[in-house]
């Protein structure tokens, strides 16, 4: 491993609901790095809330994005930046099949809950820092993307919902059986633990009390206990990574190894605006204008689409991120 004593910087969506980040793509990466005992700082990027590059990791000029090489963790493992926690368990059939369920069935169930079931949590996680018109338009855009991903139409919505929750219950049952009363699913932490804990923390702490998925998870006492113990020991404890707020465009670097910006904590703001602050304000205004134009074009095209396609409405919610 390269320079293991030097800190990485993990850039995620913001903290909320008492979690270091409530983003379903980001939290498992945070947990995996904690399991690796790899020193890292935490920074938040709210400039592009719907970017599939988030989460990403910086280390000097090195950058690993979520939408490259199978995700952030896979890139870091391939490049020797972190330990591979799964090297000794990939051959175990039970581990592999359960990991597949967590990666697909549980991910889809949480996606459905966040963006189709209710907009309460999704808006807080992704869009609360944006002006209302921009956030609302981006939200509607992602409703459509989520329904397309899950194959939801007005004709099959009830059937798809029933299937999503059935698969989630099956996955929870398999995980509960595998965990029993152990500290981890397979003697020591693996990416399965990181993926499940990221899912469970958001389900238990970010979803509303009326959530169907939350009620199904609460049926499995050992899974809930495992999640609560992890939160106390790794999140509520005072040894969490240092946190900074990052206002940088993740696409500003052209390659994973040529980042030209830094996410280190900023010093106390000066009374006079610096050139960097002026540049950021101009960039932020440009971003809002371009996002507004892009979403208006999208909605105009969506309005003319075939009636068989899934149509978003004010009661639905969604965003789709490829993990």
N, C-alpha and C positions, 0 to 999 in steps of 0.2 A: 504494500500500500504506500502511496506517495505522501510523504510529509504528513503523517497521520496526526501529529500534534498541532498542526495549523487548523484554524477554524474554517469551515465552509459557511456560506450564507444561504439559508433556505428562504426563498421568496414565495409567499403564499397570499391568498386572500385574507382579509382582516379577521381579527379575533372577535368572537361574539358568543353568546350563550354560555359563558364561562369556560370556553375552549380556546386553545391557542390559535386555532383557525377552525371555522365550521364548514369549510369547503370539502366535499367528499373526495376530491382528487388530491387535496393537499394534506389532510390529516393523516392518512396512512403513511405518507412519506415522512412526516414529522415523527411519527411513532417508530418507523423503521430506523431512522437515524438515532433515536434515543436508545433503541435496543442494541444498535451497533456500538454505542458509547463513543460515537464520533463527535468531537466538539463542533458545534455550529451555532451561529447566530440566526435570529429569525427577523425577517423584514416583510412588510406588507406592501403590496402593489395594488392600488385601486384605480389606476388610470384606464386599464382595459379589463373590465370585469368579466367579459365573455371570451377572453383570449384562451385558446387551448394550449398556449405555452406555459401557463401557470398551473402547477408550481414549477419553479426552476431553481437550480442551484448554481451559485457563483463560487469560484475559487481563483482569485487573481484574474487572469485573462480567460480562464476556463468557464464555460457555461454549459449546463445540461438542462435541456428543455423537456417538458412533459410530453410534447408531441413528436419526439424523436426516439428512435431505437427502442421502442417498447416502453418508453416512460423514463422518468428521472432516475429511479432506483436501478433499472437495468443499465442505463448509461453509466451511472457511477460505478456499478459493479464491473462492467466491461472495461472501464478505464482505470480500474484499480484504485478508485478513490475510497471505497468502503468495502467491508467484508460481505461475502455472500453467505447469508444466514441459512440458505436453503440447500447448500451443497450436499449435506448428508441426508436429506429427507426426500429429494425429488423422486427417488426410486420407490418410495412407499406408496402403494396404490391408494390407500385410504386418504393420505395427505393430498395427493394429486387431485383426486375426485372432489374432495371437500373444498380445496382451493378453487377449483373450477366453479363450483356452486357459489362460493362467496364472491368471486370475480364477476359472475354473470347474473345469477338470480337475485342476490342481495343488492347488487349495484343497480339493477333495473327497478327493484322494489323501492329503493330510496329515491331514485330518479323520479319515479311515478309520484311518490308522496310529496317531494319537494316542489315539483313543477306542474303536476296535473291535479293532485289532491288539494293543495292549498298554496297560496302565495305568501302566507305569513312569514315562513322561515326563509324562503328563497329570496324575497326582496331584501330582507335584513342581511343575508349573507353576501349577496352580489351587488345590489343596486342602491342601497340606502345612501351612499355617498354621492350619487348623481342627482342632478335636477330632475324633478318628477316627470316632465314630458319625455326626457331621454330614457330614464329608467323604465317607464311604462312601455315605450316603444320597443326597447331591447327585450323586455320581458315577454311581450306578445310574439316577437320574433322567435324567442327560444321556446315558447309554448308549442309553436308549430314544429320546430325541429325535434322536440321531445316526442310529440305524438307520431311523427314520421318514424323515429327510431324504434318506438315501441309498437308500431303498426296499428295505432288507434284511429278508428274512424267513428262517425256517429252511429253506424250500424253495429259495430262490434265492441264498443267501449266497455259494456258490462262484462262481456266474456273475457276480454283482455285483463280487466281489473281482477276478476276472480282467479284467473290463471297466475297472475303476478303474485297474489297473496298466497296461493297454494304452494307455489315454488319457494316463496320465502319461508313458509312454515316448514317445508321439507328440509331446507338448508339449515334452519335453526335447530331442528331435531338432530340432524347429522352432526352439527357442531357440538351440541350439548352432549351427545353420546361420546364423541371423541374427547371432549374436555374432561368429563367426569368430575373428579375433585382435584385435578392436577393444577399446577400453577400456569402451565402453558399447554397448548394442544399436543405438542410432541416434545416433552421433556424440557426443551429450551425454546426461546422465542424464534419464530421464523416469519416470513412475509405473510403467512396465513394469519398469525396473531395480529400483525400490523393492519392488514386489510379488514379483519373482523372488528377489531377495536375501533378503528376509524369509523366504520359503519355504525357500530353500536353506540358510540359516544354521541354521534349526531342524532341517531334515532331516539335515544333516551333524553337528551338534553336540549336538542334544537327543535324537534317536532312537537306540535301541540298535543295536549292531553287527549284530544279526540282522534289522534292518529291510529289507524288500524294496524299499521306496521309496528308501532310502538307497543300496542297491546299484545301483539303476537310475540314480540321479543320478551315481554314481561312474564310470559308463561314459563320461561326457562330460567329457573332461579340461579343455576350455576353460571350461565352466561352473563346474567345481570350482575352477579357478585364479582365475577372476573373483571367486568368493565368498571365497576365502582372501585375495586381495589387498585386497578391500574390508574384511574383518575386521581386517586388520593396520593399514590406513590410517585407518579411521573408528571402530573399536571398541576395539582394543588400544592405540591412541595415547592420550596423556595429556590430549588436548584434548576429552574427552567432556563432555557437559553435567553440571552438578552434580546430585546425587541427594538426595532426601529421601523419608521414609516418610509416607504420608498415611493417616490412619484416619478418613476422612470418607465419609458416605453420598452417592454420586453423584446420588441422586434427591432430595437435600435442597433443591435449587433448583428452582423451578417452571418456569423457562424458560431458554433458552440465553443470555439477556442479563440474567439477574437472579440470579446466584450470590451466596449470602450467606456463603460460607466461603472460606478461603484454603488453598493447599497449599504455602506457603512453608516452608522448613526450620525446624524448631522449635528453640528454644534448649535449653540443657542442662537436663534435668529437675530440679525441685526435690525436696527430701526429703519435703516435705509435699504431699499431693495438692491440686491446685487444683480449683476448681469445674468447669473444663473437663474435667479428667481423670476426675472423678467422673461427669460427664454422659456421657463416652465409655464408661466401664465399664458404666453402666446401659444405654446404647444397644447395646453389644456383647452383653450378656446377653439383651436383648430380641430382637436379631437371631437369635441362636442358637436361642432358643425358637421363634420364628415360623418359621424355616427348618425346624426339626425337625418341627413340626406340619404344614407345607405338604408336606414330602416324605413323611411318613407317610400323609397323605391321598392323595397321588399314587400311592404304592405300593399302597394298598388298592384304588384304582380300577383300577390296572394289573392287579392280581391277578384282577379279575373281567372283564377284557377278553377279546375273542375269541381263540381259539388261533392264528388266522392272523396276529395281530399279532406284531411282533418282540419277543422277550422277552430282557431283559438277564440276564447271569449273571456270576459272579465272575471269569470269565476274559476278559470283554469290557471295553472301556473307551470312554468317550466324553463329549463335550460339544459342543454345537452353538452356534456364534456366527455371526450374520449379519454378514458383512463388507460 
